[in-house]
Structures are given as C-alpha cells and as structure tokens.
Amino acid sequence: MELEDLVKDVQVLAIICNQYGDTGKGKYSNFFAALWADVIGRGTGGNNAGHTVVLNEKERIFHLIPAGITYDNLGKINILGNGMVIDPEVLCDELDYLDKENLSYNNLMISKDANVIFPYHIERDVAKDKSQRHGGIGTTGRGIGPCYTDKIARRGIMISDLFHRDVLIKKIRKAKEYYPEQRIDEEQIISDINVYSERIKPFVADTVAEIHRFIKNGKKICLEGAQGLLLSVEHGIYPYVTSSDCSLNGTATGVGLSARAVDLTLGIIKFPFMTKVGGGPFPTELGGITSEEYCSDYKHGKLFELDKYTIPYYKKIKPDDKTEIIYSNKDPIIMTLINRKDEFLQGIGIRLAACEYGATTGRPRRIGWTDGIAARYAVGINGPQKIILTKADAISGADEFNIAYGYKNNSGAQMEFTRDSDVLRNAKPDYKTYEGYQSIYGETNLNSLPKSLIKSIEDFENFVGAQVAIISTGPEQRHTIIRN
C-alpha cells in the first residue's frame, strides 16, 4: 500500500496511543506533517509530554509545540488547542530553541482558551504528586494536574486572561484561597509572566474558529495525541492516570472538533514490547514489583545503568547546551541482558537497547511485553482505526519474545482488562512465545521482515480487531513500512 492509498478521501486524521504513551506519536505526527497535512493540532496535556522527532539523524524533542513545527517554513500551521494547559515560560523556551535551530514558527497558533500553568501549580504538583515511591502516582511535577483541577473547578486562568491585567489580578487573588501553603505574590507573578505573554501574543487566536475555517477550506488536518489511552482520566487505570482525556474523543474536542469529524484514526502500539512511566499496575512488566520500585527512583537513569553494567559511552554537548549520551544499543553486554532468564535484568537490557528513558523527565521507563488484552480494550474505546506498530527494530537479537493474549486472576480464572487498579495488579498474563529475529533496522519492504515477526503481527491484529497499517523500523521518517 502506498501512502496515497492510506489517506485517500481523508481530510482529518488523528494519531493517538493505545498504550501508556511514549509510543512514537512524534515520529508519525512529523511524518504526516511532512507528506500530507496542512494543519497539525494538539489538544490535550501540557509539557508533561515529550515528542521526539529525528530528521537527518538529528534528534529534536518538543514538549508543547506539535512535531509538525519543523515544516512551518512550508506554510504548515501548528495549533496548541483549547484543551491544553500551557506553561508560558516553557513555551518561550521552545521558541528560543527553534530560533537557535533556525526553524521558523510564523504559522504557530495558540488557543486563547487554553489554560495557563503558574508557578503555584508546579509547587503544588511537586509537593503532592511527583513522587512515585510508596505507591504514589509519579507525575512529571510540571503543574499539569493542579492546573486542570483549577480548570474543572472553574477558577482556571486562560491564555486570553494574560492580556487583561484587572482580570488576571482578580483571578490570581482567587487562586490564593486554594493554595494556602504558598506565599503567592500576584504582582511578582504578573511581572514575571508579562515577559512571556507579550512574546506569545502575536500567535494567540480563536483556534476553534480557525480549525473549522480550515476544514471548510479543504485543508488536511492531523491531530497529534499526547500520552495514551491507558493514562486517560476517563478511560485509564484510575487513579494512575494523567489529568486529561487522551482518547480519540479528548484529542478531537481539545482542538474544537467532534471525534466524528475524524476520517482516519491511527492508533500507535509499541510492539513486541511496551513501556510505562509512573506508578500503577502493569501486568506484563518484566521484573514485576521489583522493576516498578526500581524505576520509581529517578537516579536509575541512562547514565546509572550504563555505568552499572559497564557499557562504553561518551558525552556530546548538543547545540542547546544539553548533554547527549552516546552508546551502542547493540553492545554485547546489552544483548546478553536482553536474553537473560532473569526478567528484571531482561527489562534493563530492553530499556538500554531501545533507549527507553523519559523525554520529559529522563526517568527509566518500565518495560513489559506487549499486552494484547489492554490493546483490545484501547481499540474498543478509541473506535475503528488502523494500527501503527513501533519499536519492532529495537529488540533485534533477542532469542524470543512474548505477546500477552490473556490474563488469569489469583484463582487461575480468565479475566478481562479492568480499570480497577487493585484487581489489575493481580492479573497474570498468558503469553504466546515467538522466535526472535535479527536486525530489521531501516527496512522498508514488508516481505523482508522475519516470518516470526509477521506471524506475531497477524495474530495480534486478529486478536485486537484492527488492521496493522504501518510498521516502524527505526527513528527516521523513511524507516517505515506501509502495509496493505
């Protein structure tokens, strides 16, 4: 199948995640921005998300601005939607980064109705929810939850309020009632935020009206999801969820559209392994509770694991002055770890091979085999779709891999996916084991994929009830197979 066949008669396309996020939405938002879309819009979350784009072997990470911003010079329009929560300082930092990279953002649009993250939101979040230790949720500490709380409680501050001093003072004074543990100086907050609000003012618009105008004028729209269905506040594993609805419904309404306006939904799934950050049940996790507790400690990041397992690496200073850690993800020690019988060590090997460390926090992602039961649940919630499989190239060299096609409870009885975190913690996965395969990195020919991988894909799509249309074989756009 060619790309033209996949998007035939499509005007609105949505890229969402059927797992816990971190599945490669940035790559495919960028892919469709480059090759198809006129408008790229994001409608949920804030800088708790991190979308990674690799172009010409150069990695770029965006936390707020849609990945399609790299094509602003071609007239592509990127929208931060009404359903988002925006930290103006972080947004301006991303604009600074774009300036440094000589990337334009003339066509950026910021919803006047998006809610604003203030320092008191961040302080509350760090104090209350950031820690994953002792059963905590493990948020990113970016103020996302408290900001959404204020929005739902009808005391939120919107982007449009930033340009009306009297309204802003009144609302910040109101906020002080709900943050008694903090010394909030409204004059200082306003002074600090004015620097950022003046910079973003030219880009603020009624984006709901604009996106409907774009549709009327025949523009092609790509909706960029954030996080994943299993983290949705409406449909995820409660209370281990984010504060927005990252289902198809939330993604669409966050830019002012109905989900019924979406002509093609592309649901991303990491395969044959998956990841999770933060606390909560993860039935297929390699290493179980030991891994969950280990990954709750931020110090167990990339450098820690490279040092602990004596894997060679070097440090490189990037143009944004951040340090990049360079190592071979096929180092013999990593490959030995991947094939260990000890599941905890096997998870560390896969994490190193796939470089599974948070783009926003740097913390280690929890590793497990792809969960077909959870995927079938997510496909049911997100509705008819085609699936994108990502990261299949990352575990080449493994002797074997597993896919979960069932759960059993403590009594040995079969069970289905549930949002009840206590019940789900007792789910024991039933696996089907497949033969491992060697490198498929950069492969673009479906017929060249190993038979065991093709068999696992066919089994998986039959089980979850959705066709796999795209297989990613590496980080670059060109590392893509479009399947009929």
C-alpha positions as CSV (number, residue, x, y, z in Angstrom):
1,M,0.0,0.0,0.0
2,E,1.2,3.5,-0.8
3,L,0.6,6.5,1.5
4,E,-1.8,7.9,-1.1
5,D,-4.0,4.8,-0.7
6,L,-3.9,5.0,3.1
7,V,-5.1,8.7,3.2
8,K,-7.4,8.5,0.2
9,D,-10.6,10.6,0.9
10,V,-9.2,11.6,4.3
11,Q,-9.4,15.2,5.5
12,V,-9.0,14.8,9.3
13,L,-6.5,12.2,10.6
14,A,-5.7,11.5,14.3
15,I,-2.6,9.9,15.7
16,I,-3.3,8.5,19.1
17,C,-1.7,6.0,21.5
18,N,-3.4,2.7,22.6
19,Q,-0.9,2.2,25.5
20,Y,0.7,4.3,28.2
21,G,2.2,7.0,25.9
22,D,5.8,7.2,24.7
23,T,5.0,5.1,21.7
24,G,6.3,7.3,18.8
25,K,3.5,9.7,18.1
26,G,6.1,12.5,17.4
27,K,7.6,10.5,14.6
28,Y,4.3,10.0,12.8
29,S,2.9,13.4,13.5
30,N,6.1,14.7,11.8
31,F,5.7,12.0,9.1
32,F,2.2,13.1,8.1
33,A,3.1,16.8,8.6
34,A,5.8,16.4,6.0
35,L,4.0,14.2,3.5
36,W,0.3,15.1,3.8
37,A,-1.1,17.6,6.4
38,D,-1.6,21.3,6.1
39,V,-2.5,21.8,9.8
40,I,-1.2,19.9,12.8
41,G,-3.1,20.4,16.1
42,R,-2.6,19.2,19.6
43,G,-5.5,19.3,22.1
44,T,-4.5,17.6,25.4
45,G,-1.9,17.8,28.2
46,G,1.0,20.1,28.5
47,N,4.7,19.9,28.9
48,N,4.3,16.6,30.7
49,A,4.5,15.1,27.2
50,G,7.7,14.8,25.1
51,H,7.5,14.1,21.4
52,T,10.8,13.1,19.7
53,V,11.5,13.8,16.1
54,V,14.5,12.5,14.2
55,L,15.4,14.3,10.9
56,N,18.6,13.5,9.1
57,E,19.9,11.7,12.2
58,K,19.3,14.8,14.3
59,E,17.0,14.4,17.3
60,R,14.6,17.1,18.4
61,I,12.3,16.9,21.4
62,F,9.2,19.1,21.7
63,H,7.1,19.2,24.9
64,L,4.3,21.6,23.9
65,I,4.6,22.6,20.2
66,P,3.4,19.9,17.8
67,A,6.1,18.0,16.0
68,G,5.0,19.4,12.7
69,I,6.6,22.8,13.6
70,T,9.7,21.6,11.7
71,Y,7.7,22.3,8.5
72,D,6.5,25.8,9.4
73,N,8.6,27.2,6.6
74,L,6.4,25.3,4.1
75,G,3.3,27.0,5.4
76,K,2.2,24.2,7.7
77,I,0.1,25.5,10.6
78,N,0.7,24.2,14.1
79,I,-2.0,24.6,16.8
80,L,-1.9,24.4,20.6
81,G,-5.5,23.7,21.3
82,N,-8.1,24.8,23.8
83,G,-7.8,21.5,25.7
84,M,-4.2,22.0,26.6
85,V,-2.6,23.5,29.7
86,I,0.4,25.7,28.8
87,D,3.3,26.9,30.8
88,P,4.3,30.2,29.0
89,E,7.9,30.0,30.2
90,V,8.3,26.5,28.8
91,L,6.6,27.6,25.5
92,C,9.0,30.5,25.2
93,D,12.0,28.2,25.9
94,E,10.8,26.1,22.9
95,L,10.6,29.2,20.8
96,D,14.2,30.0,21.8
97,Y,15.2,26.5,20.8
98,L,13.5,27.0,17.4
99,D,15.3,30.3,17.0
100,K,18.7,28.6,17.8
101,E,17.9,25.9,15.2
102,N,16.9,28.5,12.6
103,L,13.5,27.0,12.4
104,S,10.6,29.3,11.8
105,Y,7.3,29.4,13.7
106,N,5.4,32.1,11.8
107,N,2.3,29.9,11.4
108,L,2.1,28.8,15.1
109,M,-1.4,29.3,16.7
110,I,-2.1,29.2,20.4
111,S,-5.6,28.9,21.6
112,K,-6.9,31.8,23.6
113,D,-8.9,29.3,25.6
114,A,-6.1,27.0,26.8
115,N,-5.4,27.2,30.5
116,V,-2.2,28.6,31.9
117,I,0.2,26.8,34.3
118,F,1.5,29.1,37.0
119,P,4.4,28.6,39.5
120,Y,1.9,27.8,42.3
121,H,0.6,24.8,40.2
122,I,4.1,23.5,39.8
123,E,4.9,23.9,43.5
124,R,1.7,22.0,44.5
125,D,2.4,19.2,42.0
126,V,6.0,18.7,43.1
127,A,4.9,18.6,46.8
128,K,1.9,16.3,46.3
129,D,2.2,14.1,43.3
130,K,5.6,13.9,41.8
131,S,6.9,11.0,43.9
132,Q,6.2,7.5,42.8
133,R,7.6,6.0,45.9
134,H,5.3,4.2,48.4
135,G,2.5,3.8,45.8
136,G,2.4,7.4,44.6
137,I,1.2,8.2,41.1
138,G,4.5,9.7,39.9
139,T,3.6,12.8,37.9
140,T,6.2,14.8,36.0
141,G,5.9,17.6,38.5
142,R,5.1,20.2,35.8
143,G,1.9,21.5,37.4
144,I,-0.4,19.7,34.9
145,G,-2.8,18.2,37.5
146,P,-3.3,21.3,39.7
147,C,-3.9,23.4,36.5
148,Y,-6.5,21.0,35.2
149,T,-8.0,20.9,38.7
150,D,-8.4,24.7,38.6
151,K,-10.0,24.4,35.2
152,I,-12.6,21.9,36.2
153,A,-13.3,23.9,39.4
154,R,-14.0,27.0,37.2
155,R,-11.2,29.0,38.7
156,G,-8.6,28.5,35.9
157,I,-6.8,31.3,34.1
158,M,-6.9,31.1,30.3
159,I,-4.3,32.5,27.8
160,S,-6.7,35.3,26.9
161,D,-6.7,36.5,30.5
162,L,-3.0,37.2,30.4
163,F,-3.7,40.3,28.3
164,H,-6.2,41.9,30.8
165,R,-4.4,43.0,34.0
166,D,-7.5,43.6,36.1
167,V,-8.9,40.1,35.2
168,L,-5.6,38.5,35.8
169,I,-5.1,40.1,39.3
170,K,-8.6,39.1,40.3
171,K,-8.1,35.5,39.3
172,I,-4.7,35.1,40.9
173,R,-6.1,36.5,44.2
174,K,-8.8,34.0,43.9
175,A,-6.2,31.2,43.4
176,K,-4.5,32.2,46.7
177,E,-7.5,30.9,48.6
178,Y,-6.8,27.4,47.2
179,Y,-3.0,27.4,47.7
180,P,-2.8,28.5,51.4
181,E,0.5,26.7,51.8
182,Q,2.2,29.1,49.4
183,R,3.1,32.7,49.6
184,I,1.6,34.0,46.3
185,D,2.6,37.5,45.3
186,E,0.3,38.4,42.4
187,E,2.4,41.5,41.4
188,Q,5.5,39.4,41.1
189,I,3.7,36.6,39.2
190,I,2.3,39.2,36.8
191,S,5.6,40.9,36.3
192,D,7.3,37.6,35.6
193,I,4.6,36.3,33.2
194,N,4.3,39.5,31.2
195,V,7.7,38.8,29.6
196,Y,6.3,35.6,28.2
197,S,2.7,36.7,27.4
198,E,4.0,39.6,25.3
199,R,6.1,37.3,23.3
200,I,3.3,34.8,22.5
201,K,0.6,37.4,22.0
202,P,1.0,37.6,18.2
203,F,0.2,33.8,18.0
204,V,-2.9,33.8,20.2
205,A,-6.1,33.1,18.3
206,D,-9.6,31.7,18.4
207,T,-8.2,28.3,17.2
208,V,-11.6,26.6,17.3
209,A,-13.0,29.0,14.8
210,E,-9.8,28.7,12.8
211,I,-9.8,24.9,12.6
212,H,-13.4,24.9,11.4
213,R,-12.4,27.5,8.8
214,F,-9.5,25.3,7.7
215,I,-11.9,22.3,7.3
216,K,-14.3,24.4,5.3
217,N,-11.5,25.5,3.0
218,G,-10.4,21.9,2.4
219,K,-7.2,21.9,4.5
220,K,-5.9,18.5,5.6
221,I,-5.8,18.2,9.4
222,C,-3.5,16.0,11.5
223,L,-4.4,15.7,15.2
224,E,-1.4,14.9,17.4
225,G,-2.3,12.9,20.5
226,A,-0.5,13.2,23.8
227,Q,0.1,10.4,26.4
228,G,-2.0,7.2,25.8
229,L,-5.5,5.7,26.3
230,L,-4.4,3.7,29.4
231,L,-3.5,7.1,31.0
232,S,-6.7,8.8,30.1
233,V,-8.6,10.3,33.1
234,E,-11.8,9.0,31.6
235,H,-10.6,5.5,30.5
236,G,-7.2,4.8,32.0
237,I,-6.2,2.7,35.1
238,Y,-7.6,5.0,37.8
239,P,-6.1,6.7,39.8
240,Y,-2.8,6.1,37.9
241,V,-3.8,8.5,35.1
242,T,-3.0,11.9,33.6
243,S,-5.4,14.8,34.1
244,S,-6.8,14.9,30.5
245,D,-8.7,12.6,28.2
246,C,-6.1,11.3,25.8
247,S,-8.6,9.1,23.9
248,L,-9.7,10.0,20.4
249,N,-12.6,11.9,21.9
250,G,-10.4,14.0,24.1
251,T,-7.8,14.6,21.3
252,A,-10.6,15.9,19.0
253,T,-12.5,18.0,21.4
254,G,-9.2,19.5,22.6
255,V,-9.0,21.3,19.3
256,G,-12.7,22.0,19.0
257,L,-13.8,19.1,16.8
258,S,-16.0,16.1,17.3
259,A,-14.5,12.7,17.1
260,R,-17.0,12.1,14.3
261,A,-15.1,14.6,12.2
262,V,-12.0,12.3,12.2
263,D,-11.9,10.3,8.9
264,L,-8.9,8.1,9.8
265,T,-7.6,7.1,13.3
266,L,-4.1,5.7,13.6
267,G,-3.6,4.1,16.9
268,I,0.0,3.5,17.9
269,I,1.2,0.4,19.8
270,K,4.8,-0.4,20.8
271,F,5.5,-4.0,19.6
272,P,6.6,-6.5,20.8
273,F,7.4,-4.7,24.0
274,M,5.7,-1.8,25.6
275,T,6.6,0.8,28.3
276,K,5.1,2.7,31.2
277,V,6.2,5.6,33.4
278,G,4.9,6.4,36.8
279,G,3.2,4.1,39.3
280,G,0.3,1.7,38.9
281,P,-0.4,-1.8,37.6
282,F,1.4,-3.1,34.5
283,P,0.5,-6.8,34.1
284,T,3.2,-7.7,31.6
285,E,6.1,-5.8,33.3
286,L,9.4,-7.6,33.2
287,G,10.5,-7.9,36.8
288,G,7.1,-7.0,38.3
289,I,7.1,-5.0,41.5
290,T,10.9,-5.0,41.7
291,S,11.0,-3.2,38.4
292,E,8.3,-0.8,39.4
293,E,10.1,0.2,42.6
294,Y,13.4,0.4,40.8
295,C,12.0,2.7,38.1
296,S,10.4,5.0,40.7
297,D,13.9,6.2,41.6
298,Y,15.0,8.9,39.2
299,K,18.6,8.1,39.8
300,H,18.3,4.9,37.9
301,G,18.5,6.7,34.6
302,K,20.6,6.1,31.5
303,L,24.0,7.0,33.0
304,F,23.4,4.9,36.1
305,E,22.6,1.8,34.0
306,L,25.4,2.3,31.6
307,D,27.9,2.6,34.4
308,K,26.4,-0.2,36.5
309,Y,26.6,-2.7,33.6
310,T,30.0,-1.3,32.3
311,I,28.7,-0.4,28.9
312,P,31.0,2.1,27.0
313,Y,29.7,5.6,26.2
314,Y,30.7,9.1,25.7
315,K,29.1,12.5,26.2
316,K,28.3,15.0,23.5
317,I,27.3,18.7,24.0
318,K,24.3,19.5,21.8
319,P,23.5,23.0,20.3
320,D,21.0,23.6,23.1
321,D,23.9,23.1,25.6
322,K,22.4,19.9,26.8
323,T,24.5,16.7,27.2
324,E,23.7,13.8,24.9
325,I,24.9,10.3,26.0
326,I,26.2,8.2,23.0
327,Y,26.5,4.5,23.2
328,S,25.9,1.4,21.0
329,N,22.4,-0.1,21.7
330,K,23.7,-3.4,20.3
331,D,26.7,-3.6,22.7
332,P,27.4,-7.3,23.6
333,I,26.6,-6.6,27.2
334,I,23.1,-5.2,26.3
335,M,22.4,-8.2,24.1
336,T,23.4,-10.5,26.9
337,L,21.0,-8.7,29.2
338,I,18.1,-9.0,26.7
339,N,18.5,-12.7,26.7
340,R,18.8,-13.2,30.5
341,K,16.3,-15.6,32.2
342,D,16.1,-13.0,35.0
343,E,13.1,-10.9,33.8
344,F,14.3,-7.8,35.8
345,L,17.7,-7.8,34.0
346,Q,16.0,-8.6,30.7
347,G,13.9,-5.5,31.2
348,I,17.0,-3.4,31.8
349,G,18.5,-4.8,28.6
350,I,15.5,-3.9,26.5
351,R,15.4,-0.4,28.1
352,L,19.0,0.2,27.1
353,A,18.6,-1.3,23.6
354,A,15.5,0.8,22.9
355,C,16.8,3.9,24.8
356,E,13.6,4.0,26.9
357,Y,14.2,6.9,29.2
358,G,11.6,9.7,29.6
359,A,11.9,12.6,27.0
360,T,10.5,15.0,29.7
361,T,11.9,13.6,32.9
362,G,14.8,11.3,32.0
363,R,13.5,8.7,34.3
364,P,13.7,5.0,33.3
365,R,10.6,3.6,31.6
366,R,9.2,0.4,33.0
367,I,9.4,-2.4,30.4
368,G,7.0,-5.2,29.6
369,W,5.8,-7.4,26.7
370,T,3.1,-6.0,24.5
371,D,-0.3,-6.6,26.2
372,G,-3.0,-7.7,23.7
373,I,-5.7,-7.6,26.3
374,A,-5.1,-3.9,27.1
375,A,-4.7,-3.1,23.4
376,R,-8.0,-4.7,22.6
377,Y,-9.6,-2.6,25.3
378,A,-8.0,0.6,24.0
379,V,-9.1,-0.1,20.4
380,G,-12.6,-0.6,21.7
381,I,-12.6,2.8,23.4
382,N,-10.8,4.7,20.6
383,G,-13.0,3.1,17.9
384,P,-12.4,1.9,14.4
385,Q,-8.8,2.5,13.4
386,K,-5.7,1.3,11.8
387,I,-2.7,0.5,13.9
388,I,0.9,1.7,13.7
389,L,3.5,-0.6,15.3
390,T,6.7,1.0,16.6
391,K,10.0,-0.1,18.1
392,A,10.0,-3.6,16.5
393,D,13.5,-2.9,15.4
394,A,14.7,-2.2,19.0
395,I,14.8,-5.8,20.2
396,S,16.5,-7.5,17.3
397,G,18.9,-10.1,18.6
398,A,16.5,-11.3,21.3
399,D,16.3,-15.1,21.3
400,E,12.5,-14.9,21.7
401,F,9.7,-12.5,22.5
402,N,6.2,-12.8,24.1
403,I,2.8,-11.3,23.4
404,A,0.1,-11.5,26.1
405,Y,-3.3,-12.8,24.8
406,G,-5.0,-13.4,28.2
407,Y,-5.0,-12.8,31.9
408,K,-5.7,-15.0,34.9
409,N,-6.5,-13.9,38.4
410,N,-5.1,-15.4,41.6
411,S,-7.6,-18.3,41.4
412,G,-6.5,-19.2,37.9
413,A,-9.7,-17.9,36.2
414,Q,-9.6,-16.0,33.0
415,M,-10.2,-12.2,33.3
416,E,-10.5,-9.2,31.1
417,F,-8.9,-5.8,31.3
418,T,-10.3,-3.6,34.0
419,R,-9.7,0.0,35.2
420,D,-9.7,-1.2,38.8
421,S,-6.1,-0.9,39.7
422,D,-6.3,-3.3,42.7
423,V,-7.9,-6.1,40.5
424,L,-5.4,-5.5,37.6
425,R,-2.4,-5.8,39.9
426,N,-3.4,-9.5,40.4
427,A,-3.6,-10.2,36.7
428,K,-1.2,-12.8,35.5
429,P,-0.6,-12.7,31.7
430,D,-0.9,-15.7,29.4
431,Y,1.8,-15.4,26.8
432,K,2.4,-16.7,23.3
433,T,6.1,-17.1,22.6
434,Y,7.6,-16.3,19.2
435,E,11.1,-16.9,17.8
436,G,13.4,-13.8,17.9
437,Y,14.9,-12.2,14.8
438,Q,17.9,-10.3,13.7
439,S,18.1,-6.6,12.6
440,I,15.3,-5.1,10.7
441,Y,16.6,-1.5,11.2
442,G,15.5,0.8,8.4
443,E,13.7,-2.0,6.5
444,T,11.0,-0.7,4.1
445,N,9.9,-3.9,2.4
446,L,7.3,-5.9,4.2
447,N,8.3,-9.2,2.6
448,S,11.8,-8.8,4.1
449,L,10.5,-9.0,7.6
450,P,11.2,-12.2,9.6
451,K,8.5,-14.8,9.4
452,S,8.1,-14.9,13.2
453,L,7.5,-11.2,13.4
454,I,5.0,-11.3,10.5
455,K,3.2,-14.2,12.3
456,S,3.0,-12.3,15.6
457,I,1.6,-9.2,13.8
458,E,-1.1,-11.3,12.1
459,D,-2.0,-12.9,15.4
460,F,-2.1,-9.6,17.2
461,E,-4.3,-7.8,14.7
462,N,-6.8,-10.7,14.7
463,F,-6.9,-10.6,18.5
464,V,-7.4,-6.8,18.9
465,G,-9.7,-6.4,16.0
466,A,-7.8,-3.8,14.0
467,Q,-5.5,-3.9,11.0
468,V,-1.8,-3.0,11.2
469,A,-1.3,-0.5,8.5
470,I,2.2,0.9,9.4
471,I,5.3,-0.7,10.9
472,S,8.1,1.5,12.1
473,T,11.7,0.1,11.7
474,G,13.7,3.0,13.0
475,P,13.5,6.6,14.2
476,E,13.7,8.3,10.8
477,Q,10.6,9.0,8.6
478,R,12.0,6.8,5.9
479,H,12.2,3.8,8.3
480,T,8.5,3.0,7.6
481,I,6.6,0.2,6.1
482,I,3.1,0.9,4.9
483,R,1.2,-2.4,4.7
484,N,-1.9,-3.4,2.8
